[in-house]
Amino acid sequence: MTDMTSQTSPAKPAKPEISAGLKKRYAAERRFRAYGLGAILLAITVLFVLLASIVRQGTPAFFQTYLLVDVYMDPAIIDPKGERDSNVLARANYQALIKRALYERFPDVTERRAKRALTGLVSSGAYITVRESVISNPDIIGSTQSMWLVASDDVDTFNKGQISRDTAEEDRRVKDNEIAWLDALNVEERVELRFNSAFFTTGDSREPEQAGIWGAVVGSFLTLIVTLAVAFPLGVMAAAYLEEFAPKNRWTDLIEVNINNLAAVPSIVFGLLGLAVFLNFFGLPRSAPLVGGLVLALMTLPTIIIATRAALKAVPPSIREAALGIGASELQVVTHHVLPLAMPGILTGTIIGMAQALGETAPLLMIGMVAFIVDVPTLVTDPATVLPVQIYIWADSPERAFVAKTSAAIMVLLGFLITMNAIAVLLRKRFERRW
């Protein structure tokens, strides 16, 4: 009797055609994976180059050159009558005091054009520092004060090394005599590069060294407040009705199709709608966060509705059935059980929609938020601008110093966007439920 368990039949060798086909498929799979990995590495490289370029160009805007100037607080100019009236002190000609201090520091400068260049070393807004010092402490009137004054944009750019002294004089904005004056001040340690806190605390200005983003930040905040106040309740209520209460017929199908289409409509179309309806028809104030928020709310509404419906669908039907089984009405089921359970997904979609609204520019240009606004807004009806529009305005400015300001504002905007998306991810991870 043959022992069948001790005998094994040898495996038949695969046919050459099958082996060749397997090799080709495995090779194709390896190539596909290599292509995918290469695409990811290329995308990461391009993103890194973009971010590195923005950081490299924007970092100088976070620092500002200051010049130490000995200013004599002449009573005859500041307070001729000696009344110490704050209104009189505020209207004094502090520019004349700064000019006199520079002339005394460089007495050999006598030509009119050279004097104009000498006084151009400091910013045209440097007098504000002197004025605030006098108003805060009138006792310094009649004394000589050493004050750090903001340098002009050309001096600041030169001091940061963005203008080379090796360039021919006719090809650079800072001339040889100005470089000599700066060198003399450097020897006496009267030139200093400081953190530019004014960039975060002031509004826009025609002068790059005085321009800041605070007005745009406040305008963005007010605009997003209006957007959230309008889009969030309307979006959640519309999504809850369509998902939980609306009958399934051709009308609701038509509404759903239009909502999905609105999510893909170019944003400038919403700007045209805001221009025609909110400005021309209702007569709301132009370039105000109120109108900007309403326009962005219309643009964000489809995103919130779609995200809310997806979050409502993710709630298991057993929750609804259990609530109905103990006598709850349909409205109580939705408001007491379904909406609270779906709220993490709703908030995630809302934050993403708000982040999208924060980065929009085109619809706001159509309603006049591209205007030059110096004052920081306090109400939603005040003239204002937003961060993306501020970036657009600075990018169109001819002064070289605005290049750094533009990149720095982009860095701030990216910081806000990354923060909002990070909050959305944290909310999803923190409150996400797996059914």
C-alpha positions as CSV (number, residue, x, y, z in Angstrom):
1,M,0.0,0.0,0.0
2,T,1.4,3.4,-1.0
3,D,1.7,6.0,1.7
4,M,-0.1,9.0,0.2
5,T,0.7,11.3,3.0
6,S,4.4,11.0,2.6
7,Q,4.3,11.9,-1.1
8,T,3.7,15.4,-2.3
9,S,3.2,16.3,-5.9
10,P,5.7,19.0,-7.1
11,A,4.2,22.4,-8.0
12,K,3.8,22.9,-11.6
13,P,6.0,25.7,-12.9
14,A,4.1,28.7,-14.1
15,K,3.9,29.2,-17.8
16,P,6.4,31.7,-19.3
17,E,3.5,33.9,-20.5
18,I,2.0,34.1,-17.0
19,S,5.4,34.9,-15.4
20,A,6.1,37.6,-17.9
21,G,2.6,39.2,-17.3
22,L,3.1,39.1,-13.5
23,K,6.5,40.9,-13.9
24,K,5.0,43.5,-16.1
25,R,2.2,44.2,-13.6
26,Y,4.5,44.3,-10.6
27,A,6.8,46.7,-12.6
28,A,3.8,48.9,-13.5
29,E,2.8,49.0,-9.8
30,R,6.3,50.0,-8.8
31,R,6.3,52.7,-11.4
32,F,2.9,54.0,-10.3
33,R,4.0,54.2,-6.7
34,A,7.2,56.0,-7.7
35,Y,5.1,58.5,-9.8
36,G,2.8,59.1,-6.8
37,L,5.7,59.6,-4.4
38,G,7.4,61.9,-6.9
39,A,4.3,64.0,-7.2
40,I,4.0,64.3,-3.5
41,L,7.7,65.3,-3.1
42,L,7.3,67.8,-6.0
43,A,4.2,69.4,-4.3
44,I,6.0,69.6,-1.0
45,T,9.1,71.1,-2.6
46,V,7.0,73.7,-4.4
47,L,5.2,74.5,-1.2
48,F,8.4,74.8,0.7
49,V,9.9,77.1,-2.0
50,L,6.8,79.3,-1.9
51,L,6.8,79.6,1.9
52,A,10.5,80.1,2.0
53,S,10.2,82.9,-0.5
54,I,7.4,84.6,1.4
55,V,9.3,84.3,4.7
56,R,12.5,85.6,3.2
57,Q,10.8,88.7,1.7
58,G,8.5,89.3,4.6
59,T,10.9,89.0,7.6
60,P,12.5,92.5,7.1
61,A,9.0,94.1,7.6
62,F,9.0,92.9,11.2
63,F,12.0,95.1,12.0
64,Q,12.3,98.9,11.6
65,T,15.3,101.3,11.5
66,Y,15.4,104.1,14.1
67,L,17.7,107.1,14.4
68,L,18.7,108.7,17.7
69,V,18.2,112.5,17.4
70,D,18.7,115.2,20.0
71,V,15.6,117.3,19.8
72,Y,15.4,120.7,21.6
73,M,11.8,121.2,22.8
74,D,11.7,124.9,22.0
75,P,9.0,126.6,24.0
76,A,8.6,129.3,21.4
77,I,7.4,126.6,18.9
78,I,5.6,124.2,21.2
79,D,3.8,126.5,23.7
80,P,4.5,130.2,23.0
81,K,2.1,131.4,25.8
82,G,3.2,128.8,28.3
83,E,-0.4,127.7,29.0
84,R,0.3,123.9,28.7
85,D,-3.0,123.5,26.8
86,S,-3.2,120.0,25.3
87,N,-4.8,121.4,22.2
88,V,-2.0,123.9,21.6
89,L,0.6,121.2,22.3
90,A,-1.0,118.9,19.8
91,R,-0.9,121.5,17.0
92,A,2.7,122.6,17.4
93,N,5.1,122.3,14.5
94,Y,7.2,119.3,15.7
95,Q,8.6,118.8,12.2
96,A,10.5,122.1,12.6
97,L,12.1,120.8,15.8
98,I,13.3,117.6,14.1
99,K,14.7,119.6,11.1
100,R,16.6,121.9,13.4
101,A,18.0,119.0,15.4
102,L,19.4,117.4,12.1
103,Y,20.8,120.7,10.9
104,E,22.6,121.2,14.2
105,R,24.0,117.7,14.0
106,F,25.3,118.2,10.5
107,P,26.2,122.0,10.4
108,D,28.2,121.7,7.2
109,V,25.0,120.9,5.2
110,T,23.9,124.3,3.9
111,E,22.6,123.7,0.4
112,R,18.8,123.6,0.1
113,R,18.7,120.3,-1.8
114,A,21.1,118.7,0.7
115,K,19.0,119.9,3.6
116,R,16.0,118.3,2.1
117,A,17.9,115.1,1.7
118,L,19.1,115.3,5.3
119,T,15.6,115.8,6.8
120,G,14.5,112.9,4.6
121,L,16.6,110.5,6.7
122,V,13.7,110.3,9.2
123,S,10.1,109.5,8.4
124,S,7.6,112.2,7.7
125,G,5.6,110.7,10.6
126,A,8.4,110.9,13.1
127,Y,6.9,114.0,14.6
128,I,4.2,111.9,16.1
129,T,6.8,110.4,18.6
130,V,7.9,113.9,19.6
131,R,4.3,115.1,20.0
132,E,3.2,112.2,22.1
133,S,6.2,112.6,24.4
134,V,5.4,116.3,24.9
135,I,1.7,115.7,25.5
136,S,2.4,112.9,28.0
137,N,5.0,114.9,29.8
138,P,4.9,118.7,29.2
139,D,7.7,119.2,31.7
140,I,10.2,118.3,29.0
141,I,9.5,121.6,27.2
142,G,12.6,123.7,27.2
143,S,15.0,120.7,27.5
144,T,16.9,118.7,24.9
145,Q,15.6,115.1,24.6
146,S,17.4,112.2,22.8
147,M,14.7,110.4,21.0
148,W,14.6,107.4,18.7
149,L,12.7,108.4,15.6
150,V,11.5,106.2,12.8
151,A,13.8,106.3,9.7
152,S,12.4,106.8,6.2
153,D,11.6,103.8,4.0
154,D,14.7,104.3,1.8
155,V,17.0,104.5,4.8
156,D,15.4,101.5,6.4
157,T,15.7,99.5,3.2
158,F,19.4,100.5,2.9
159,N,20.1,99.7,6.5
160,K,18.6,96.2,6.0
161,G,21.0,95.5,3.1
162,Q,18.4,95.5,0.4
163,I,20.0,98.5,-1.3
164,S,23.7,97.9,-1.9
165,R,26.2,100.8,-1.6
166,D,28.2,99.3,-4.4
167,T,25.5,100.1,-6.9
168,A,26.0,103.2,-9.0
169,E,24.7,106.3,-7.3
170,E,22.3,107.1,-10.1
171,D,20.8,103.6,-9.8
172,R,19.9,103.7,-6.1
173,R,17.5,105.9,-4.1
174,V,20.0,106.4,-1.2
175,K,22.7,108.8,-2.5
176,D,26.3,109.1,-1.4
177,N,25.8,112.0,0.9
178,E,23.0,110.2,2.7
179,I,25.2,107.1,3.1
180,A,27.9,109.3,4.6
181,W,25.4,110.8,7.1
182,L,24.2,107.3,8.1
183,D,27.8,106.1,8.5
184,A,28.5,109.1,10.8
185,L,25.4,108.2,12.9
186,N,26.4,104.5,12.9
187,V,29.8,105.4,14.4
188,E,28.0,107.2,17.2
189,E,25.6,104.2,17.6
190,R,22.7,106.4,16.7
191,V,21.2,103.9,14.2
192,E,19.4,100.8,15.5
193,L,17.2,98.1,14.1
194,R,14.3,97.3,16.4
195,F,11.2,95.1,16.3
196,N,8.5,96.8,14.3
197,S,5.6,96.8,16.8
198,A,3.9,99.5,14.8
199,F,3.3,97.0,12.0
200,F,0.8,95.3,14.3
201,T,-0.7,98.3,16.0
202,T,-1.3,100.9,13.3
203,G,-3.5,101.2,10.2
204,D,-2.5,101.8,6.6
205,S,-0.3,104.6,5.4
206,R,1.1,106.0,2.2
207,E,4.5,105.8,3.8
208,P,5.8,102.2,4.1
209,E,7.6,102.7,7.4
210,Q,4.3,103.9,9.0
211,A,2.0,101.3,7.4
212,G,0.5,98.6,9.6
213,I,-2.1,95.8,9.4
214,W,-4.1,96.5,12.6
215,G,-6.8,98.3,10.6
216,A,-7.1,95.4,8.2
217,V,-7.1,92.9,11.1
218,V,-10.0,94.7,12.8
219,G,-11.8,95.0,9.5
220,S,-11.4,91.3,8.9
221,F,-12.7,90.5,12.4
222,L,-15.8,92.7,12.1
223,T,-16.5,91.3,8.6
224,L,-16.2,87.7,9.9
225,I,-18.5,88.4,12.8
226,V,-21.2,89.6,10.4
227,T,-20.6,86.6,8.2
228,L,-20.8,84.1,11.1
229,A,-23.9,85.8,12.6
230,V,-25.8,85.5,9.2
231,A,-24.4,82.3,7.6
232,F,-24.3,80.0,10.6
233,P,-27.9,80.1,11.8
234,L,-29.3,80.2,8.3
235,G,-27.1,77.4,7.1
236,V,-27.8,75.1,10.0
237,M,-31.6,75.7,9.8
238,A,-31.7,75.2,6.1
239,A,-29.7,72.0,6.3
240,A,-31.8,70.7,9.2
241,Y,-35.0,71.4,7.2
242,L,-33.7,69.8,4.0
243,E,-32.3,66.7,5.8
244,E,-35.0,66.1,8.5
245,F,-38.3,67.7,7.5
246,A,-38.5,68.5,3.8
247,P,-40.4,66.0,1.6
248,K,-38.4,64.3,-1.1
249,N,-39.8,65.6,-4.4
250,R,-38.5,67.4,-7.4
251,W,-38.6,70.8,-5.7
252,T,-36.3,69.7,-2.9
253,D,-34.1,68.0,-5.5
254,L,-33.9,71.2,-7.4
255,I,-33.0,73.2,-4.3
256,E,-30.3,70.7,-3.4
257,V,-28.8,70.9,-6.9
258,N,-28.8,74.7,-6.8
259,I,-27.1,74.6,-3.4
260,N,-24.4,72.4,-4.7
261,N,-24.0,74.6,-7.8
262,L,-23.7,77.8,-5.6
263,A,-20.8,76.2,-3.8
264,A,-18.9,76.2,-7.1
265,V,-19.9,79.7,-8.3
266,P,-16.9,82.1,-8.7
267,S,-16.7,84.4,-5.7
268,I,-16.7,87.5,-7.8
269,V,-20.4,86.7,-8.8
270,F,-21.3,87.2,-5.1
271,G,-19.5,90.5,-5.2
272,L,-21.6,91.6,-8.2
273,L,-24.8,90.5,-6.3
274,G,-23.7,92.5,-3.2
275,L,-23.0,95.5,-5.4
276,A,-26.5,95.3,-7.1
277,V,-28.5,94.4,-4.0
278,F,-26.9,95.7,-0.8
279,L,-25.3,98.9,-2.2
280,N,-27.5,100.0,-5.1
281,F,-30.9,98.7,-3.9
282,F,-30.7,98.9,-0.1
283,G,-28.2,101.7,0.0
284,L,-26.0,100.2,2.6
285,P,-22.6,102.0,3.3
286,R,-19.9,101.2,0.8
287,S,-16.6,99.7,2.0
288,A,-18.2,98.6,5.3
289,P,-17.7,95.3,7.2
290,L,-21.5,95.1,7.3
291,V,-21.8,94.8,3.5
292,G,-18.6,92.7,3.2
293,G,-20.0,90.3,5.9
294,L,-23.3,89.9,4.1
295,V,-21.6,89.2,0.8
296,L,-19.2,86.6,2.4
297,A,-22.2,85.1,4.2
298,L,-23.9,84.4,0.9
299,M,-20.7,82.8,-0.4
300,T,-20.2,80.7,2.7
301,L,-23.8,79.6,3.1
302,P,-23.6,76.7,0.6
303,T,-20.5,75.3,2.3
304,I,-22.1,75.4,5.7
305,I,-25.3,73.8,4.4
306,I,-23.4,70.9,2.7
307,A,-21.2,70.3,5.8
308,T,-24.2,70.4,8.1
309,R,-26.2,68.0,6.0
310,A,-23.2,65.6,6.0
311,A,-22.9,65.8,9.8
312,L,-26.7,65.2,10.2
313,K,-26.5,62.2,7.9
314,A,-23.7,60.7,10.0
315,V,-26.0,60.5,13.1
316,P,-27.4,56.9,13.3
317,P,-31.1,56.4,12.6
318,S,-31.4,54.6,15.9
319,I,-31.0,57.9,17.8
320,R,-34.0,59.3,16.0
321,E,-36.0,56.1,16.4
322,A,-35.2,55.9,20.1
323,A,-36.3,59.5,20.7
324,L,-39.5,59.0,18.7
325,G,-40.1,55.9,20.7
326,I,-40.3,57.7,24.0
327,G,-42.7,60.3,22.7
328,A,-40.5,63.1,21.4
329,S,-41.7,65.2,18.5
330,E,-39.8,65.4,15.3
331,L,-38.6,68.9,16.3
332,Q,-37.5,67.7,19.7
333,V,-35.6,64.8,18.1
334,V,-33.7,67.2,15.9
335,T,-33.0,70.0,18.4
336,H,-32.4,67.8,21.5
337,H,-30.6,64.8,20.0
338,V,-29.5,65.0,16.4
339,L,-28.1,68.6,16.2
340,P,-26.0,68.2,19.4
341,L,-24.5,65.0,18.2
342,A,-23.8,66.5,14.8
343,M,-22.4,69.8,16.2
344,P,-18.7,68.8,16.0
345,G,-19.1,68.2,12.2
346,I,-21.1,71.3,11.8
347,L,-18.5,73.4,13.6
348,T,-15.7,71.9,11.5
349,G,-17.5,72.8,8.3
350,T,-18.3,76.3,9.6
351,I,-14.7,77.0,10.5
352,I,-13.5,75.8,7.1
353,G,-16.1,78.0,5.4
354,M,-15.0,81.0,7.6
355,A,-11.4,80.4,6.7
356,Q,-12.4,80.4,3.0
357,A,-14.2,83.7,3.6
358,L,-11.2,85.2,5.4
359,G,-9.0,84.6,2.3
360,E,-11.5,86.1,-0.2
361,T,-10.6,89.3,-2.1
362,A,-12.6,89.4,-5.4
363,P,-16.1,89.9,-3.9
364,L,-14.9,92.6,-1.5
365,L,-13.3,94.5,-4.4
366,M,-16.7,94.8,-6.0
367,I,-18.2,96.5,-3.0
368,G,-15.5,99.1,-2.5
369,M,-13.4,97.6,0.3
370,V,-10.3,98.4,-1.8
371,A,-10.4,102.0,-0.6
372,F,-7.4,103.5,1.2
373,I,-8.5,103.4,4.9
374,V,-6.2,104.9,7.5
375,D,-8.4,104.9,10.6
376,V,-9.1,101.7,12.5
377,P,-12.8,100.8,12.3
378,T,-14.8,100.4,15.4
379,L,-18.3,99.6,14.1
380,V,-19.5,97.3,11.3
381,T,-20.7,100.4,9.4
382,D,-17.3,102.2,9.5
383,P,-15.2,102.3,6.3
384,A,-12.7,99.4,6.5
385,T,-10.6,97.0,4.6
386,V,-9.6,93.3,5.2
387,L,-6.3,91.5,5.2
388,P,-6.5,90.0,1.6
389,V,-7.5,93.4,0.2
390,Q,-4.7,95.1,2.2
391,I,-2.2,92.7,0.6
392,Y,-3.6,93.5,-2.8
393,I,-3.2,97.2,-2.2
394,W,0.4,96.9,-0.9
395,A,1.3,94.6,-3.8
396,D,0.3,97.3,-6.2
397,S,2.3,100.0,-4.5
398,P,5.5,101.2,-6.3
399,E,7.7,101.6,-3.2
400,R,10.2,98.8,-2.6
401,A,9.5,98.7,1.1
402,F,5.9,97.6,0.5
403,V,7.3,94.3,-1.0
404,A,8.3,93.3,2.5
405,K,5.1,94.6,4.0
406,T,3.1,92.5,1.4
407,S,4.9,89.3,2.3
408,A,4.7,90.0,6.0
409,A,0.9,90.5,5.7
410,I,0.7,87.2,3.7
411,M,2.5,85.5,6.6
412,V,0.0,86.9,9.1
413,L,-2.9,85.9,6.9
414,L,-1.5,82.4,6.5
415,G,-1.1,82.2,10.2
416,F,-4.7,82.9,10.8
417,L,-5.8,80.4,8.1
418,I,-3.6,77.7,9.6
419,T,-4.9,78.4,13.1
420,M,-8.5,78.2,11.9
421,N,-7.9,74.9,10.1
422,A,-6.0,73.5,13.1
423,I,-9.0,74.4,15.3
424,A,-11.3,72.6,12.9
425,V,-9.0,69.5,13.0
426,L,-8.8,69.6,16.8
427,L,-12.6,69.9,17.1
428,R,-13.1,66.9,14.8
429,K,-10.5,64.8,16.7
430,R,-11.8,65.9,20.1
431,F,-15.6,65.4,19.6
432,E,-15.7,63.0,16.8
433,R,-17.8,59.9,17.5
434,R,-17.6,56.6,15.8
435,W,-21.0,54.9,15.6
